[in-house]
Every structure is written in structure tokens, then in C-alpha cells.
Amino acid sequence: MIPLVKVGLPPKETLMPELENVLYSGMIGEGEAVYEFERKFQKQFELKNSMAMSSGTGALHSSLILSGVKPGDEVITTSMTAEPTNIAILQVGAIPVFADVDVLSGNIDPASIERKITSKTKAILIVHYAGIPVRLNEISNISRQYNIPLIEDCAHALGAKYSGVGVGNIGDFGIFSFQAIKHMTTVDGGFLSIKDERFLRDAKKFRWFGLEKGVARTEVDITSIGYKYNMHNVAAAIGLAQLDVISEKISKHVSNGKYFDQNIPRIPGLEVPTFDAEAEPSYWLYTVLSDDSDNIESCLKDIGVQASKLHRPNHQHSIFNQYAGDMPQLDEYYKRMIHIPCGWWVSDEIRQNIIDVLRKG
Ligand SMILES: Cc1ncc(COP(=O)(O)O)c(C=O)c1O
């Protein structure tokens, strides 16, 4: 079966010696490998003030705290995402306010964001769902106009760009995930990028119990709470090896995504996500919209290709249910959407077979 998502690791011959080196180096915690990974990742993805973390969820939690979100505050967000996006809001004691989504892309709808703003709104948290950048021009304008920090959840969108700039660079904060099935994995890991460099010192303290690294433990003074959100050298060694192969892998996602963008809309009854002309998606998953998505699932199953939904709209969980409002566009999107694989493991022949089967119906 060609899966929807797949763990991608660098070749064994290059990864294993690096892993062995770090594992027996006597330095397996946060150290030079992490700092080297940070420098190289920042350079490759053109990020500025940023740091490696233990997970994307840790990066989300940090970004909300650094945005100044306090218990009882409201954070405008999307329900069409993986749960960590919104669990992080609950972790800081804030209230997720679900904006509706665009009916074709599943991405948060700027007009709905604007309608949800109140005096209690302390952050706007957007997700570049499935690797498609949200309408960042409009959303950045809203964030500036109302002076509300913008957090970009780029967990699905490593390598995506908007107006030629890498996602994660446009909002006040950007978060990335290196969890098992993302474009790039370090088994688990994350990255936080910060627009205003003055926050970086606090962010680094937040990542390490509230302690300042580099100051003698007997001298250092904790003034605010922090967590154990650091990346360790073993994950960083995997990350460093990944950086040699990731651009090629992302290019394959993009090539397959563009191929589907061109060919699927020509098939009667099928639609695909739309996005701004400034957006360059990195196509973590591909999404097809149809009134009969069950049929797509079974046709593709017959040729050994997995197709399915991947996420449950978060407001359907009991823990979020009390925050659910009307989201007619999300209901419509979720009813019609189905994901098909488009990652580096989908060959030219498979993608052609997918189109042939969809065409036959
Ligand atoms: C959209 C989204 N945000 C955040 C996360 C959290 O990332 P992590 O698993 O690295 O904590 C994930 C993945 O799990 C995700 O898909």
C-alpha cells in the first residue's frame, strides 16, 4: 500500500556513523550538535532568531507564553488541524476561539478571524494546513491593524513560501515540528522562530526550566517558570543528516503537488485547494474535494494507494466542544475532503496511476 504519510530517514550509511559518534561521545544532552543543527537549519530555511526544541507542541506553548497570552485570554485559531495546535492554547489556560475555514483549502478564513476579534483576543494562531500557506497578506494586515501577535503553525509546511519568504518568518512567531511523519523528522523535535530578537533570551530560558544557559548553576537565578523543552544531541545528529537530503524530498512533494494541481481539476466532479498567487505550498498531504470521497477511497484502495481523512476537526473532541460555534464552511470542507499521498515516496508512475483511476471514477 502506498501510504498517506511515511517516515523518511537519511541513508543508513550516512546516518548510523553520525549517530554512533554522538551516542558514545559522552555528550548526549543539549550541546554542540544542537547548536550546529540550529545554525544550519536557520540558514537552510532562512530563519532569523530561532531555536531547536523537543517538539512542535513545546514550540507552540512557548510562542503563546512569549505572546503574553494569559489564563482567560482568547486565542483565535482553527479547528481544522492536529490537536496539539489547540491543546497548547488550553495548556496556557486560554480560550480557543474557532474561526471558520476556507471551503476549498481548509485554511483559516481571514474574514472569520476579523469577526471573532474581541478585547480579550491576545493572539491569532494559524496553521498552514497540509502544507498550503494561509492567506498571509490579509491575516498579517489584521494582526497589524488590531495589534494582535500572529503565530504561524508550520508543522505541515516546512519549505513552503509566501511572497518568496519562508513560512514561519512572516508572523511574530513560527513553529515547526520534526515528529515522525512530517516532511523532516528527528524522531521528535521542533523549532521556534521569533520575529523580535529581544524575545530570544527569554525563549531560551523558557526552554530550560527558566535557567540561563552558560551561567554557572551556582550563580544563576530563576525569575520565571520554564520547561524542559530542549532538543538533545541525538535528535540534532539526525537533524543534521536530514538537512543533506531534505531539499530533494521537499522538491518531490512539490512536484507531485503541482502535478495534481494541474490534472485533478480537469476531472469532472473533483476540486482541489485554492491558495493565494503569492503562496508556494510544500504539499505535505494532497487534498481532493468531491461529493463522493468514499468512492475515491475505494478506487484508490484497489490500486494499492491509501486515501483518507487524517485529522478530526478539534471542536468535535469533548475537551474543545464547549468552544464550538457555527463553522458552516468547515462542515462543508470536512464532508468533501479526502487526502491522497503526494510525498517523496510517490513515483511519477504512481501519480499517473492515481490520475488514471480518478478519471475512470
Ligand atoms: C499542525 C500541527 N501542529 C503542531 C503539531 C505538534 O508537533 P509535535 O508532534 O512535534 O509536538 C503537529 C504534529 O503533531 C501538527 O500536525
The ligand as an SDF file (V2000), in Angstrom:
LIG
                    3D

 16 16  0  0  0  0  0  0  0  0999 V2000
   -0.4920   21.1510   12.7510 C   0  0  0  0  0  0  0  0  0  0  0  0
    0.3650   20.6050   13.8510 C   0  0  0  0  0  0  0  0  0  0  0  0
    0.7520   21.4190   14.8290 N   0  0  0  0  0  0  0  0  0  0  0  0
    1.5260   21.0110   15.8280 C   0  0  0  0  0  0  0  0  0  0  0  0
    1.9750   19.7080   15.9050 C   0  0  0  0  0  0  0  0  0  0  0  0
    2.7710   19.2910   17.0830 C   0  0  0  0  0  0  0  0  0  0  0  0
    4.0530   18.8930   16.7610 O   0  0  0  0  0  0  0  0  0  0  0  0
    4.8190   17.8220   17.6710 P   0  0  0  0  0  0  0  0  0  0  0  0
    4.2180   16.4830   17.4360 O   0  0  0  0  0  0  0  0  0  0  0  0
    6.2370   17.9380   17.1820 O   0  0  0  0  0  0  0  0  0  0  0  0
    4.6930   18.2650   19.0720 O   0  0  0  0  0  0  0  0  0  0  0  0
    1.6070   18.8070   14.8880 C   0  0  0  0  0  0  0  0  0  0  0  0
    2.0540   17.4000   14.8530 C   0  0  0  0  0  0  0  0  0  0  0  0
    1.9170   16.5640   15.6240 O   0  0  0  0  0  0  0  0  0  0  0  0
    0.7700   19.2630   13.8380 C   0  0  0  0  0  0  0  0  0  0  0  0
    0.3880   18.4440   12.8560 O   0  0  0  0  0  0  0  0  0  0  0  0
  1  2  1  0
  2  3  1  0
  2 15  2  0
  3  4  2  0
  4  5  1  0
  5  6  1  0
  5 12  2  0
  6  7  1  0
  7  8  1  0
  8  9  2  0
  8 10  1  0
  8 11  1  0
 12 13  1  0
 12 15  1  0
 13 14  2  0
 15 16  1  0
M  END
$$$$
